[in-house]
Amino acid sequence: MKIMPHRVTVESPFALSRIAEIESTLGEAIRGKPDVLRLSLACLLARGHLLIEDVPGVGKTTLAHALARSVDSNFHRLQFTSDMLPSDVVGVTIYNAHSQEFEFKPGPVFTNFLLADEINRATPKTQSALLEAMNELQVTVDGRSYPLAQPFMVIATQNPVEHHGTYPLPESQLDRFLMRIRIGYPDRASEREVVRQNGASSAEAVRPAISNDDLRALQDAVSRVTVDEALVEYMLTIVERTRTHESLAMGVSPRGAQALYRATQALAAAEGRDYAIPDDIKRLALPVFAHRVLVNSRVTPAQRPSEAAERILNEILTLVEVPL
């Protein structure tokens, strides 16, 4: 059995090699998108949940599948549909005629990694079945609570909410995701490699790069990354500006501020540092905050709300003074 170091640090050879191995593994599935992979890795290290939003066919499910397979843990893939019920996610209590007792049959949420594919095709009632699981690492069925395994991560994919046959995720659901990222179209060289694969799934070839215990050790190390008090003030100033900006009907919640703090620690760790820098915050502000703010309906009606939110956040970032 492998003996773990007593105290793992993000700059130790153990941590650096494991982080590099995960990123290399993800790069085999998604090519030409280093920034996307780095953000996905940071979300994993920060114990967060990831929402991947983009148009069909750019590799959302492939990235989600690869991220789950990169860790030697249990994972389930759940294809969300409009007729899915909450019990299809969390499980159901049934009566056992032989024992004459009610028994709980766990649903797919009882795993380490849950791939919620096309989550916005399910009704809001079914989407809400994940709220307690994502926030409290447990589910409650018929008045009884059941703890989930750790680590636990939801990796959800969705098409833009403007597409037909989708249900926009409510604000309470969006706030549970640490990050929302987009993959975008690949460059020509990367797309050539995808075409030459002739339909083969690159995610299926991904092999685990790290054990469950190793991941938890890394996540513990990430929580000890130093974030200077000046950087905390920088974060809070950005958060406060979102709450007072005239173009935003709803600003970032305290949970969102906590999410940025954890993501900043994780991004620093992914880059081999045991301390955060202002660029970490500037790089993370959009993927961590853009899905948490609500744009006034009168603001640029011709622009998608998500794009308007990113534009406004960029404006705020240019106005807030960066600590030296």
N, C-alpha and C positions, 0 to 999 in steps of 0.2 A: 504494500500500500504506500502511496506517495506521502511523504512527510512535508507538510506545508511550512513555510517560514513562519516564525512566531509573529512577526509584524511585517506585513508587506507594505512597501512604499511605492509610489508611482514612478520613482526614478530607479528602482531596483532592477537588476537584470531580469528577474522573474516577470515583473510587471511589463517592462518594455518589450520583452520577447512575446508575451501572450497578447498584448495589444496589437503588435505588428502582425502576429499570426492571424488574428481575427480579421484585421483590415485586408490582409492579403487574400484570405479566403473569400471575403465579400467581393473583392476585385475580380475574382474568377467568374462571378455571376453577373455583375454589373460593370461594364467596361466604359472607361472614359468619363466617369463621374466621381472623381476623388472627393469633392466637397460634399456630395450627397452621402458617400460612404462614411466620411468622417463625422458628419452630423448624426447619422444612424448609430455609429459606434458610441458617440458621446451620450446619446439617449439611453442606450443599453447600460453603459457604465453608471449613469445617474439614477438607475432604478426607475426610469420613466416609461411611459407608454407612447407609442409612435403612430402618427396618422400620416399616411402617404396619399396625397391627393394629386391627381393628374388625369389627363385624357386617356382613353383606352389604348392599350398596346405599347406603352413606353417602358413597361417592366415593373410596375408597382407590385404585383404579386410575386414576381421573381425576386425582388429585393426583400420583401417580407419573408418569403420562404427561405432565402439564403441566410438572413439574419437569424432566424429561428434554428436552422440546421447547423449554424456555426458553433453552437454550444451543445455539449453532450447532455441534453435534457429532454424531457418529455414535451411534445408539442402536438397541438391539434389544429387542423384547418377547418374553419366553419364558413360555408358559403351562405351569406345572408341573402334572403329573398323576402318578398312582400308577404308571404303566407307563413313566415316563421313565427313561432310563439316564444315568449320568455322561457318557458320550460325546456325548449330545445337548446337553450344556452346554459342555464344553471342546473337543470335536472328536475326531477319530479318525485313526489312521494306516492308510492303505490301500496296497496294492501296485499300482503302475502297470506294466501289462504292456508298454507301449511303451518306457518308459525302463528297465524292469527294476529299479526302485528303489521303496522305500517313501516315500510322500509324506504329509505331515500336512495334513489338511483342518480348518482352524480352525472352532470352534463359535461360537455366539452370544456367548460371553463376551468375544470379541475385539472390543470396542467401547468407547466412552467411557461410555455409560450403558446399564446392563442392567436392564430391568424384569422382575423375577422375580415374576410374578403368581401369587398363591396358593401361595407357596413351601412351605407346610406340607402340601400335598397330595402332594408327592413323598416318596419313601422317604428315610430317613436317609442311605443310601448315595449317593443323588443329591444331597441337600442338601450333603453333605460335599464334593462336587466344587467348591464355591465357596470352601472354606476357604482354600486356598493363594492363589487369585486375590484374595480380599478382604484378606488379610494381607500378602502379598508382591508383589502386582501381577505375578504370573506364574502359569503353569500348567505342570505336568510331565506329559508323556504318553510312555509307553514309555521312561522314563529320560532324556528330553530336555526341557529347560525352554524355554518360550517367553514372552518379556516381553509385557505388555499395554500398550495405549495409555494415555497420560495426558492429561488426568485420567481416572480410572476410578471409577465410582460404581455400586454396586448399590442399587437402590430396590426393596425387596421388600414385597409385601402378603400378609397372611394373615388368615384368620378366626380367632376365638378357638379355642385348642386343645381346648376342651371340645366343639366341634362334631364331628359324625360325619364319618368319612372323612378325618381329618387326622392328621398325625404331628407330635408336639411337636418343635420345634427343639432339638437338644442344646445344653448350656451352652456348648460350644466354638464353636458356630455363632452363638449369641446374642451372645457376647462380641465378635464381629467387627463388630456393628452399633454405630455410634456412638450412635444414638438409637432408641428405640421410641416412636412417638407414636400417639395415637388422634384421630380426626376428630370423632366424636360426631354426634348429630342436628343438623340446621340449625335456626335460629330460623324463625319463621313467615314473615317477609318473604323470607328467603333461599330457603326451600322453595317459596314462591310463584313465584319466578323460575325455579327448577329445573323446576317443573311446567309453566310456560309455554314452556319450551324444547321441550316435546313430544318428548322422547326424543333430541334432538340432543346430540352429545358436545361439551361445552365445551372439552375438551382439544384436539380436532382444530383448533380455531380459534386456538390459541396459536401465536404466531410467535416465533422466536428473539429474545431481548432482549440477548444478549451473545455475543461470539465465544469460541472455545476459548482463544485467547491472552489475551483480556481476563480470563477466569475464572481462568486460572493466575496472572496478575498480581495479581488480588484475593486469591487464596489465599496468595500469598507475602506480601502486605501484612498479612493477618490473622495470620500467624505472628509478626509483630513487635509485636502489641498488648501493652501492658504489663500484667502481672499482678503485683501487689505481693506481697512475701514473706509478709505477713500473710494474704493470700488463699490462698496456697499451703498455709500451715499450717491454715487453715480447711478446705480441701478434704481434706487428709490426716487431719484429726481426724474428719471425717464418714466417710471410708473406713475408718478404724480402728474406729469404732463399729459399722459393719456387720459387721466380722469378729469382734466380741466380743459382739454382741447375742444374747441367749438364744433369741430367736424365729427366728434365721436360721441355717440349716445351712451356708450358704456366703456369704461376704461379697464385696465388690467386689475385683476383681483389680487388679494394677498397670496392666494395659492399660486398665481402667475409669477409674483415676485420671488416666492420660494423656488419655483421651477427654474427661473433664470439663474438664481444662485447655484443650484445643484448642477445645472447644465454648464455653467461657467467652470465649475470645479472639474467636471467630466471632460470638457474640451481641453482644458489645460493638461489633464492627465493623458489624454489621447495624443497630445503633442509632446509628451515626455517631460512636462514641467510639474513641479510641486507647488506652483504659485500661479495665480491668475493675472492677466494683463487686460488693459482696457479694450484691446482689439477682440478679445474673447467675447466681451459683452456686446460690442457693436456687431459682431458676426452672428450672434445668437438672438439678437433682439427680434428680428423678423420671424424666424421659425418658432420662437417660443411665445411671442406676443400677438402675431397677426391674427390668429384664429380666436384670440380671447377678447378682442375689442369689437365693438359694434359701431358701424359707420352710420351716421345720420342718413336717412333716406333721401334727403334733398341734396346730398353731396354727389356730384358727378353721376347722375342717374345712368348715363351711357356706359359707365365703367363698372366692371364686376366688383362686388363688395370686397372680395379678398384682395384684388389689386388696389382698390382705394385705400384699404387698411394698410397695406404695405407702403403706399406712397406717403400716407400721413405719418407713419412710424419713421420713415426716412427723414421727413421734415423735422420731426422731434429730435432725432439723433443729431442732425446738423445744428440744432439750436442749443442743445445741452453741452455745457463745457466738459471736455474730457479731462480727467485728473492727470496730472503729470507724474 
